Amino acid sequence: MTHRLLTAVAALALTAPSAAQDKPPAPAEIPSPGDIVAAAPAGDWVAIAASDLLVMDLAPDAAGRPRRVVIQLMPAPFSQGWIGNIRKLAAAHWWDGTSINRVQDNYVVQWGDATEKKPLPAGLAVVPEGEYVTATKAEGGVIPSDGKLPPMHWSGYSPGWAWTDHADAYAKKYSYFRGWPFAGDDGRSGWPVHCYGMVGVGRNMPPDTGSGAELYTVIGHAPRHLDRNIALVGRVVSGIEHLSSLPRGTGGLGFYENENERVPIASIRIASDLPPAEQPKFEYLSTESRSFAKYADARANRRDPFFIKPAGEADICNIPVPVRAVADSR
Amino acid sequence: MTHRLLTAVAALALTAPSAAQDKPPAPAEIPSPGDIVAAAPAGDWVAIAASDLLVMDLAPDAAGRPRRVVIQLMPAPFSQGWIGNIRKLAAAHWWDGTSINRVQDNYVVQWGDATEKKPLPAGLAVVPEGEYVTATKAEGGVIPSDGKLPPMHWSGYSPGWAWTDHADAYAKKYSYFRGWPFAGDDGRSGWPVHCYGMVGVGRNMPPDTGSGAELYTVIGHAPRHLDRNIALVGRVVSGIEHLSSLPRGTGGLGFYENENERVPIASIRIASDLPPAEQPKFEYLSTESRSFAKYADARANRRDPFFIKPAGEADICNIPVPVRAVADSR
């Protein structure tokens, strides 16, 4: 009994990769978001370029099991100054031998050079405060604020920006662009959002002091008050459990107090710099596809078994873009 | 340098107990939410009755360290049917020898009888669907929707319900009542919200099938779509790291696939049933205090160092009610 319950309870919050692997819907059931993703046609999935995947290999765990975390970097025009620095740091193998130094419950896991003395590669850009918000073009509407899906709306949908009025405590409008959620106020500019698994750039007090060498990922409730205050550069698409389940640091702000608590980083590489056979392959469900519109509508209006009161809407961080691993078919 | 940054970055998301232990503000600085909590007068703190604390002792960890999780049960008139069952289950020592069976990343940790065959104590109530929402009385306003703090409003504040218009994807109004956040639509009824650390009652498909024997806590982004679909009965006030940092289950929905992966529960007791010397003591910052109003305003409008763009508002789950341990002074 309990397991049937949990099937229904949990399906709605499965992380995207898991959701994409859900079983197809039983004929009698109203499809869950996971069912809709599982039924999406191949043409609705978009391959993520190996050059946009950052592969972090941690030291094996206590049982000798490998720990690989794969991060997808954000597309232009967002955060490209910091992402350019991250590409240079990876090419220089700068992170090899650094470590995960901070794990704060319901907040972030952070990694980089714990000594804060390791010299940075030459040529890193100083990215100005203005880059936290990016000019965008406005078109149509993606997800109506009532969470309902108007089929006709989608028949004429054109790729690119599409703002929808969906005000909450942190923004007046939201949009999905090339597989990523963004927030905005005026429909002409936008910024990425601090959802679970998003990867950001640590900085010092001055807003232009984040180089990209010190990175963090969100492992708790979305700290949206960081939006427009820190740069976001990507999201974890695989292996976040290797970070989120680490022991919490007992020092201030979740820093590990003893050096031996830190988790060594063996290497961080751009996937396209790995041997072809070792390159991970992922794809995301196109946010411009009808499948995504159905999925988003289902996330906002749970009508599948178990639910007695659909919310009617959904927080942008509760509509994670489905991402799945691709088996190498070569 | 990095550490100065992190001080500012992290202060805004410290869990309440930690925040309550923050250093007092430096004179020149605009106080952070943690600073405001640390400066709150003793009279603004409310002791939590031992009879409202559920103490879960897990088996010691691999290094032999104790793992205690303390849960505060919700006050009347909310969820009392399920909470009555939980009191009976604890009095019967029903959970002793059961285990933590499921850890799903960015979702929940769940515990209870993995065999699903252990007989329940006699006399547990069957709580009807209607209990997911509770009638309330409306008064004044707690947190203005713009997050600003109007001092005069507070001078005449009277305890009890106080709804504020603060619409988001999941409700039209929000309120704090006796230290707990609640959501509502009409100002005359309300329901508890699925924020990080909240504890809920697993159930089967029929909405009245949750007894309280199968419990879960949220360890990821608030799954607010569960509001009004599952009963919430409390929140973890201490030791959530013993749950949130457990290895994720590799089975469907995060269930542990092997029996030896489950974490044994040594005992679950109501604190008042423990020997006086072993009873944990906690207190929460009165949500009817001026200190809480200042704290909530600061959570919504970060003006302390590091921040360049205050959000102006805050998601209800990003204004956790400060709770702190009390040293035994006897």
Interface residues (C-beta under 8 A of the other chain):
Chain A: M1 T2 H3 R4 L5 L6 T7 A8 V9 A10 A11 L12 A13 L14 T15 R102 V103 Q104 D105 N106 Y107 V108 Q110 G112 E116 E129 Y132 G147 H166 A167 D168 A169 Y170 C195 Y196 G197 G202 R203 N204 M205 P207 T209 E214 G220 H221 A222 P223 R224 H225 L226 D227 R228 N229 I230 I240 E241 S244 S245 L246 P247 R248 G252 L253 G254 F255 R299 A300 R302 P305 F306 F307 I308 K309 P310 A311 G312 E313 A314 D315 C317 N318
Chain B: M1 T2 H3 R4 L5 L6 T7 A8 V9 A10 A11 L12 A13 L14 T15 R102 V103 Q104 D105 N106 Y107 V108 Q110 G112 E116 E129 Y132 G147 H166 A167 D168 A169 Y170 C195 Y196 G197 G202 R203 N204 M205 P207 T209 E214 G220 H221 A222 P223 R224 H225 L226 D227 R228 N229 I230 I240 E241 S244 S245 L246 P247 R248 G252 L253 G254 F255 R299 A300 R302 P305 F306 F307 I308 K309 P310 A311 G312 E313 A314 D315 C317 N318
